[in-house]
Amino acid sequence: MRPKPLTNAERQARRRAKRNALAYKRCWTRRASPGTCARPARATLSDGGAGVMSMVPATGIGRSCGTSMATPAVTGVVALMVEKMGKLGFDKSNVFPSTYKAFLIHGAEDLGRPGPDFEFGFGHVRVASTLKLMSDRAFHQLKIEREGDVQTQELPIASGASELKVTLVWDDRPVSIFSNEALSNDLDLVLVSPSGDRQLPFLLDGAHGRETEPARPGVDRVNVVEQVLIKQPNAGVWRVEVRASKIGSPTGGQTYSLVTSVQ
């Protein structure tokens, strides 16, 4: 039996999917959750079972793994985050989607190679650390108006700090289906040390044969998430810079979320 011919719409969709698979080849999985069984030890319950406990067919209650369980697990965490925002006194309708995403990524426990990678993304979702960041109000919601503009925040770092981490996330507008670019609006994150050294965010290389290499500092032109992690930061005032490298939207401007922490 001969296969049914594709319609014009189906052929165009396949071409777009093929193009996007190439254009977005440097993107990575954002987070892992217990439902993925990416790290069984974290998903193991007290009675020795692994996975996420949930309603399942036949028996009614059971455990399961995979994206079908990871998705509701993360969704449940986000529901707790939305509730938390209300308890902190924020108007939940004014919280950017990028803010919740930034909290999840910033509070994740790193898995695999240091920094993000193509296997575990930014790591394992950690509810307690994520909610603590929210309680600490360790975030900013801002808007940058024009291409080329730079907005800065100062972070005083005391002597003996072990880690400085900053995560930038923005809700980008969709690009045209005919565009060869990944982003409509492109923001760049840079941390400037007290001595003036500029620290760039993690960048993965999606070129064939390099997918397993550790993330290195670089300029990202593909993703809407950028993160800088500094171990044993020098004491003094650090400067966080967010630059609008590209504002392609005709309406202008781009909102973004910034989460910071010092340990």
BABA-199919 format. One record per residue: x, y, z of N, C-alpha, C in turn; residue in three letters. Coordinates in pm, whole numbers, padded with zeros to 5 digits, always signed. Example, Ala and Ser with C-alpha at 12.3 -4.5 7.8 and 13.67 -1.06 7.14 Angstrom:
// BABA-199919
+01319-00569+00780+01230-00450+00780+01320-00330+00780ala +01285-00225+00708+01367-00106+00714+01290+00003+00787ser 
***
This chain:
// BABA-199919
+00084-00119+00000+00000+00000+00000+00088+00124+00000met +00067+00212-00093+00149+00332-00104+00108+00434+00002arg +00208+00504+00062+00174+00604+00163+00097+00720+00103pro +00015+00781+00185-00064+00894+00140+00027+01014+00115lys +00014+01080-00001+00100+01196-00030+00081+01307+00074pro +00190+01378+00102+00184+01489+00197+00115+01609+00134leu +00042+01682+00215-00017+01807+00169+00090+01915+00168thr +00061+02029+00101+00156+02139+00098+00189+02187+00239asn +00085+02195+00324+00106+02241+00462+00198+02146+00538ala +00181+02014+00517+00266+01916+00585+00410+01925+00537glu +00428+01946+00406+00565+01960+00353+00633+02084+00409arg +00558+02195+00419+00616+02317+00474+00652+02299+00621gln +00565+02229+00696+00593+02205+00837+00720+02123+00856ala +00738+02022+00768+00859+01939+00777+00984+02021+00745arg +00974+02112+00646+01089+02195+00613+01124+02287+00728arg +01019+02344+00792+01045+02432+00906+01108+02355+01021arg +01059+02234+01046+01113+02153+01155+01259+02119+01130ala +01291+02086+01006+01430+02054+00971+01519+02175+00990lys +01470+02293+00943+01549+02414+00958+01569+02449+01104arg +01463+02438+01186+01473+02473+01327+01564+02377+01401asn +01565+02249+01360+01653+02152+01425+01799+02193+01407ala +01829+02258+01295+01965+02305+01272+01989+02437+01341leu +01892+02528+01330+01910+02661+01386+01920+02659+01538ala +01851+02563+01602+01847+02560+01747+01932+02449+01805tyr +02030+02404+01730+02105+02285+01772+02185+02309+01900lys +02206+02435+01939+02282+02462+02061+02192+02473+02182arg +02061+02467+02164+01971+02473+02280+01983+02343+02359cys +01951+02350+02489+01962+02231+02571+01839+02215+02658trp +01823+02093+02711+01718+02068+02808+01737+02163+02925thr +01631+02229+02968+01645+02332+03071+01665+02273+03210arg +01586+02173+03246+01590+02118+03381+01557+01971+03376arg +01598+01898+03479+01556+01760+03498+01467+01755+03621ala +01370+01664+03622+01286+01649+03740+01288+01503+03783ser +01237+01471+03901+01241+01332+03947+01176+01235+03849pro +01077+01281+03774+01007+01190+03683+01091+01139+03569gly +01205+01203+03544+01287+01159+03433+01375+01040+03468thr +01389+01012+03596+01482+00906+03643+01622+00932+03593cys +01654+01060+03567+01789+01093+03524+01890+01065+03634ala +01841+01069+03759+01928+01037+03871+01846+00955+03969arg +01843+00823+03953+01754+00738+04032+01765+00759+04182pro +01886+00790+04231+01901+00807+04375+01813+00919+04427ala +01793+01022+04346+01711+01134+04387+01563+01101+04378arg +01529+01004+04291+01389+00970+04270+01346+00851+04353ala +01438+00793+04431+01407+00675+04510+01328+00712+04635thr +01221+00641+04659+01137+00666+04775+01186+00584+04894leu +01128+00610+05011+01176+00547+05133+01159+00395+05131ser +01062+00345+05055+01041+00200+05051+01117+00133+04938asp +01207+00208+04873+01291+00149+04770+01241+00169+04629gly +01119+00221+04612+01067+00242+04477+01127+00366+04414gly +01128+00371+04282+01183+00485+04210+01077+00546+04121ala +01090+00675+04094+00995+00743+04009+00906+00836+04089gly +00798+00879+04026+00703+00970+04088+00575+00894+04121val +00530+00906+04246+00405+00845+04288+00289+00925+04231met +00197+00856+04165+00086+00925+04101-00028+00827+04077ser -00139+00879+04026-00249+00793+03984-00211+00725+03854met -00233+00594+03845-00202+00517+03725-00320+00426+03693val -00330+00380+03567-00440+00290+03531-00436+00160+03611pro -00544+00094+03616-00561-00038+03678-00557-00031+03831ala -00438-00010+03888-00424-00014+04034-00465+00116+04102thr -00467+00225+04027-00506+00353+04084-00391+00436+04136gly -00293+00374+04205-00177+00444+04258-00053+00365+04220ile +00049+00436+04174+00173+00368+04139+00282+00468+04107gly +00395+00415+04059+00509+00499+04025+00537+00487+03876arg +00588+00596+03821+00622+00593+03680+00732+00694+03654ser +00802+00678+03541+00909+00768+03502+00884+00819+03360cys +00972+00907+03318+00962+00960+03183+00909+01101+03181gly +00903+01160+03061+00856+01297+03048+00712+01313+03092thr +00632+01205+03081+00493+01214+03124+00481+01234+03274ser +00585+01200+03349+00585+01223+03493+00668+01347+03528met +00772+01374+03451+00853+01493+03477+00771+01620+03459ala +00687+01620+03358+00608+01740+03330+00513+01775+03445thr +00430+01682+03493+00344+01719+03606+00422+01748+03733pro +00539+01686+03751+00619+01714+03870+00664+01860+03871ala +00716+01908+03757+00759+02047+03748+00639+02140+03754val +00527+02100+03693+00406+02181+03698+00361+02201+03843thr +00369+02095+03923+00333+02106+04064+00424+02203+04138gly +00554+02201+04105+00648+02294+04167+00611+02438+04131val +00578+02460+04003+00541+02595+03960+00414+02642+04031val +00319+02551+04053+00198+02587+04127+00233+02636+04268ala +00328+02568+04333+00373+02613+04465+00440+02750+04456leu +00513+02774+04347+00580+02903+04329+00479+03016+04310met +00375+02989+04233+00272+03091+04211+00204+03125+04344val +00175+03021+04423+00115+03043+04555+00209+03123+04644glu +00337+03090+04638+00437+03159+04719+00443+03307+04685lys +00437+03340+04558+00440+03480+04516+00325+03557+04579met +00207+03496+04582+00093+03562+04644+00114+03585+04792gly +00171+03487+04861+00195+03500+05005+00302+03604+05036lys +00392+03628+04940+00494+03730+04958+00441+03871+04931leu +00315+03878+04887+00254+04009+04865+00260+04060+04723gly +00306+03976+04629+00313+04019+04490+00181+03994+04419phe +00146+04084+04328+00032+04062+04240+00073+03956+04139asp +00016+03837+04149+00061+03724+04066+00046+03753+03917lys -00049+03839+03881-00069+03870+03739+00044+03956+03683ser +00126+04015+03772+00237+04100+03726+00371+04028+03728asn +00371+03900+03763+00496+03823+03764+00520+03766+03625val +00637+03793+03570+00669+03745+03436+00683+03592+03435phe +00642+03526+03327+00674+03383+03314+00823+03357+03326pro +00904+03451+03273+01049+03433+03279+01101+03432+03423ser +01026+03494+03515+01070+03496+03655+01062+03356+03716thr +00952+03287+03691+00940+03150+03743+01046+03060+03679tyr +01068+03079+03552+01169+02998+03483+01308+03025+03539lys +01337+03153+03565+01468+03189+03620+01488+03129+03758ala +01385+03132+03842+01394+03071+03976+01421+02921+03966phe +01348+02852+03879+01366+02707+03865+01509+02673+03822leu +01558+02746+03724+01693+02719+03673+01799+02756+03775ile +01782+02871+03838+01883+02918+03934+01891+02827+04056his +01776+02776+04099+01773+02692+04218+01801+02545+04194gly +01823+02507+04068+01845+02366+04034+01979+02316+04087ala +01984+02187+04114+02109+02120+04154+02180+02070+04030glu +02303+02112+04011+02378+02077+03891+02402+01926+03883asp +02382+01869+03765+02408+01728+03740+02503+01714+03622leu +02574+01603+03617+02663+01578+03504+02783+01670+03506gly +02823+01718+03389+02937+01808+03379+02905+01943+03442arg +03006+02015+03491+02982+02145+03554+02910+02241+03459pro +02807+02308+03512+02730+02398+03428+02625+02322+03348gly +02554+02390+03259+02452+02322+03178+02515+02226+03079pro +02439+02125+03040+02485+02033+02936+02363+01981+02862asp +02387+01905+02755+02278+01858+02670+02205+01738+02730phe +02254+01683+02840+02188+01569+02903+02094+01611+03016glu +02143+01699+03104+02067+01735+03223+02022+01881+03225phe +02052+01956+03120+02018+02098+03122+02090+02168+03235gly +02015+02245+03315+02073+02314+03430+02065+02231+03557phe +02011+02109+03547+02015+02020+03661+01880+01978+03714gly +01881+01934+03839+01767+01873+03906+01687+01981+03979his +01557+01987+03954+01471+02084+04022+01476+02060+04173val +01504+02166+04249+01509+02157+04395+01408+02256+04452arg +01301+02203+04509+01190+02287+04555+01235+02380+04668val +01303+02325+04768+01339+02404+04886+01427+02523+04849ala +01531+02499+04769+01622+02608+04733+01553+02711+04645ser +01461+02665+04561+01388+02758+04474+01297+02848+04556thr +01223+02790+04651+01134+02870+04734+01211+02965+04826leu +01332+02923+04869+01414+03012+04952+01458+03135+04873lys +01494+03116+04746+01529+03230+04663+01414+03329+04655leu +01293+03274+04647+01175+03360+04640+01156+03434+04773met +01172+03362+04884+01159+03426+05015+01262+03536+05034ser +01381+03515+04979+01487+03615+04989+01466+03731+04893asp +01364+03720+04807+01335+03823+04706+01460+03853+04622arg +01526+03745+04584+01654+03757+04513+01635+03771+04362ala +01544+03861+04323+01518+03875+04180+01479+04019+04146phe +01494+04050+04018+01450+04178+03962+01369+04149+03837his +01264+04227+03815+01188+04225+03689+01204+04362+03626gln +01266+04365+03509+01301+04492+03447+01265+04491+03299leu +01280+04607+03237+01257+04619+03093+01366+04707+03034lys +01422+04659+02926+01523+04736+02853+01459+04783+02723ile +01474+04910+02693+01392+04971+02589+01452+04967+02450glu +01582+04999+02439+01639+05020+02306+01761+04932+02282arg +01779+04896+02158+01896+04819+02119+02023+04898+02152glu +02118+04829+02215+02241+04894+02256+02241+04944+02399gly +02122+04952+02461+02115+04997+02599+02177+04894+02692asp +02233+04942+02804+02290+04856+02907+02232+04896+03041val +02180+04798+03116+02131+04821+03250+02220+04748+03349gln +02248+04810+03462+02344+04752+03557+02283+04740+03697thr +02331+04641+03769+02300+04621+03910+02433+04598+03983gln +02445+04649+04104+02567+04628+04182+02543+04525+04290glu +02641+04435+04306+02633+04329+04406+02757+04336+04496leu +02743+04380+04620+02857+04378+04712+02884+04237+04761pro +03007+04192+04749+03046+04057+04788+03144+04066+04905ile +03109+03999+05014+03195+04001+05132+03310+03902+05115ala +03414+03919+05192+03528+03829+05190+03484+03690+05238ser +03533+03586+05171+03503+03449+05210+03385+03388+05137gly +03321+03461+05047+03211+03405+04969+03262+03291+04882ala +03182+03184+04872+03224+03067+04794+03168+03066+04653ser +03057+03139+04631+02994+03132+04498+02908+03255+04473glu +02916+03303+04351+02829+03409+04301+02762+03356+04175leu +02629+03361+04174+02555+03310+04057+02449+03410+04016lys +02441+03433+03885+02341+03524+03829+02277+03457+03709val +02144+03459+03704+02069+03398+03594+01979+03501+03530thr +01989+03512+03399+01906+03603+03318+01813+03521+03230leu +01683+03555+03231+01584+03488+03145+01489+03594+03091val +01451+03580+02965+01350+03671+02909+01252+03593+02821trp +01130+03648+02811+01025+03589+02730+01030+03652+02591asp +01099+03587+02500+01120+03642+02367+00994+03628+02282asp +00975+03722+02193+00866+03712+02097+00905+03614+01987arg +00808+03544+01927+00843+03448+01822+00898+03518+01699pro +00997+03455+01637+01052+03508+01513+00966+03460+01397val +00981+03523+01282+00910+03483+01162+00950+03341+01122ser +00857+03266+01065+00889+03130+01021+00993+03129+00909ile +01012+03245+00846+01110+03254+00738+01246+03306+00787phe +01255+03334+00917+01379+03389+00971+01483+03280+00992ser +01609+03314+00970+01719+03223+00999+01778+03247+01138asn +01723+03344+01210+01773+03376+01343+01687+03309+01449glu +01748+03277+01562+01677+03207+01669+01598+03303+01757ala +01645+03427+01770+01586+03520+01865+01532+03645+01798leu +01419+03691+01849+01366+03820+01805+01439+03932+01880ser +01448+03915+02011+01522+04009+02096+01633+03932+02168asn +01754+03984+02159+01870+03914+02215+01932+03999+02324asp +01937+03946+02446+02000+04013+02558+02128+03940+02596leu +02224+04014+02648+02352+03956+02689+02379+03987+02835asp +02427+03887+02908+02461+03900+03049+02612+03899+03066leu +02664+03993+03143+02806+03999+03176+02820+04039+03322val +02912+03972+03392+02948+04013+03529+03086+04077+03524leu +03098+04192+03589+03226+04264+03593+03278+04261+03736val +03398+04209+03752+03458+04194+03885+03504+04330+03939ser +03536+04336+04068+03587+04462+04125+03712+04514+04054pro +03790+04424+03995+03911+04466+03924+03886+04496+03777ser +03760+04477+03731+03727+04510+03593+03725+04393+03497gly +03753+04272+03544+03747+04155+03456+03602+04124+03421asp +03578+04091+03293+03443+04063+03246+03421+03912+03236arg +03317+03863+03301+03287+03721+03304+03162+03693+03221gln +03176+03603+03121+03067+03573+03029+02989+03450+03075leu +02867+03433+03023+02784+03320+03066+02827+03188+03004pro +02769+03079+03057+02792+02945+03002+02747+02941+02856phe +02824+02868+02776+02788+02848+02636+02824+02705+02596leu +02729+02635+02537+02752+02500+02488+02780+02501+02338leu +02854+02403+02293+02886+02388+02151+02808+02269+02096asp +02712+02297+02007+02630+02191+01951+02684+02132+01823gly +02807+02169+01785+02866+02114+01664+02884+01963+01678ala +02873+01892+01567+02884+01747+01570+03017+01704+01630his +03009+01616+01728+03128+01565+01795+03170+01646+01916gly +03105+01760+01939+03141+01845+02053+03030+01854+02157arg +02926+01776+02139+02809+01788+02227+02840+01753+02373glu +02942+01671+02396+02973+01628+02532+03080+01714+02598thr +03128+01815+02529+03228+01903+02589+03164+01992+02695glu +03237+02023+02802+03182+02109+02908+03148+02248+02855pro +03049+02311+02917+03014+02448+02881+03130+02541+02911ala +03150+02638+02824+03258+02736+02841+03200+02877+02834arg +03270+02975+02888+03220+03113+02879+03214+03158+02733pro +03109+03230+02699+03096+03278+02561+02974+03366+02544gly +02958+03416+02421+02845+03502+02385+02738+03414+02320val +02618+03416+02376+02509+03329+02331+02416+03407+02240asp +02392+03355+02120+02302+03418+02024+02181+03330+01994arg +02157+03227+02077+02052+03130+02048+01948+03119+02159val +01992+03124+02284+01904+03090+02396+01851+03213+02470asn +01738+03193+02539+01677+03301+02619+01711+03285+02767val +01809+03203+02796+01861+03184+02931+02012+03201+02928val +02064+03286+03017+02208+03301+03030+02242+03300+03179glu +02350+03231+03212+02389+03220+03353+02540+03232+03368gln +02580+03309+03468+02722+03322+03504+02740+03269+03645val +02839+03183+03662+02870+03124+03793+03017+03149+03823leu +03043+03215+03936+03179+03246+03977+03208+03176+04110ile +03309+03091+04111+03353+03026+04234+03457+03114+04302lys +03447+03122+04435+03536+03205+04516+03552+03347+04456gln +03442+03419+04445+03451+03555+04389+03531+03648+04479pro +03603+03739+04417+03680+03837+04493+03586+03929+04569asn +03627+03967+04687+03547+04060+04767+03545+04197+04701ala +03434+04266+04718+03419+04397+04658+03285+04409+04589gly +03269+04513+04511+03144+04538+04441+03152+04483+04299val +03068+04384+04270+03056+04330+04135+02944+04403+04062trp +02957+04413+03932+02856+04479+03851+02791+04379+03755arg +02659+04373+03757+02584+04288+03666+02535+04374+03550val +02573+04339+03429+02532+04415+03311+02439+04331+03224glu +02329+04392+03182+02240+04331+03084+02234+04426+02965val +02279+04376+02850+02285+04458+02729+02182+04408+02626arg +02114+04501+02563+02022+04467+02454+02102+04464+02324ala +02150+04346+02288+02229+04333+02165+02142+04346+02041ser +02015+04305+02056+01922+04313+01943+01781+04331+01996lys +01712+04431+01946+01570+04450+01972+01500+04447+01836ile +01453+04330+01798+01394+04313+01665+01246+04338+01659gly +01182+04352+01776+01037+04373+01779+01004+04515+01737ser +00903+04532+01652+00867+04668+01609+00814+04754+01722pro +00760+04692+01827+00709+04769+01940+00820+04816+02032thr +00937+04754+02020+01052+04795+02100+01046+04748+02243gly +01163+04730+02302+01171+04693+02442+01159+04544+02466gly +01217+04501+02578+01211+04360+02617+01217+04351+02768gln +01116+04285+02828+01120+04258+02972+01214+04141+02999thr +01267+04138+03121+01353+04025+03157+01352+04006+03309tyr +01398+03889+03349+01406+03853+03490+01550+03820+03525ser +01592+03864+03642+01730+03847+03687+01725+03790+03829leu +01788+03675+03849+01798+03614+03982+01943+03609+04022val +01973+03649+04145+02111+03653+04193+02121+03583+04328thr +02236+03524+04355+02260+03464+04486+02409+03463+04516ser +02440+03472+04645+02578+03468+04692+02582+03369+04807val +02678+03280+04805+02695+03182+04912+02832+03200+04978gln 
***
